[in-house]
Amino acid sequence: MFGKLFGRNRAETASQAEPELSADLRIKRGAIEQGRAGDPLIVAKVGAADINAWLMQAVTTERGVHVESLLVALGSLGGFSCQLAARHALCTMPHHWDHPWAVADGADGRRYFLGDAINHYALEGQYSLWSLAAGIFPQISDRPVPDLGAIVSHVVGTIGGGGFGEIRFPPGTSAGDDPINYVRHFWPPTRAHLDQLGLVPDDWPPAFGIAAQEVLTLAKDVVDPAAALTMIVESAVAMAKLDPAELGIDAPDPAKGG
């Protein structure tokens, strides 16, 4: 089954068209609204199912879903969502973190975004992308969880250089596109769908974290779980620092309060 589902040839860049809304959209929105008070992750669970359904379709080739493309696309969009969630949060509670926001100009001419707010959503919060994605790891592998510090250090070391956003794939594997292009092409339709479901920015990172749990579990017999989790997190950490303006994506500016 998964040999068909997770094909190995390189994925073509998917259509930029907005994904069709599912027929049960209103039911899902109702479940979200009813469940918010009783289950802090109900929104993430509903959002994750739709994120994965959309991404699996987007990276499907004639041989099935291309697993490395799915992992990198999921991580890239998840990381980018962490920065946007941080931007929205900082516009309403700018003093919530000690070192909330920083902008760095790279030698490559790019602007990079850092700070405690992004780290909260991407790496450190109870329901951060990393906390949720890594939380499933002991259930799918007997190996130690990949070293988050080493992953972050590697990505930070590429800031301002030509290697920024390049993923360290296991030998003989690759994704169909670069993380920045997955954000460029997939974020607008993904964001539109999350909006239709009724998810707010604070919901996005945990939704991607739950989505990562599901994909890691499905792919555990196809790709080494440690390598798969590393691909997701390297993509996420890099794209959490990307300048939305570089892609023409509107985003709140914490320095201006919105």
Beta strands, then each sheet from edge to edge (+ up, - down):
strand 1: 60-61
strand 2: 64-65
strand 3: 102-105
strand 4: 111-114
sheet 1: 1+ 2-
sheet 2: 3+ 4-
end
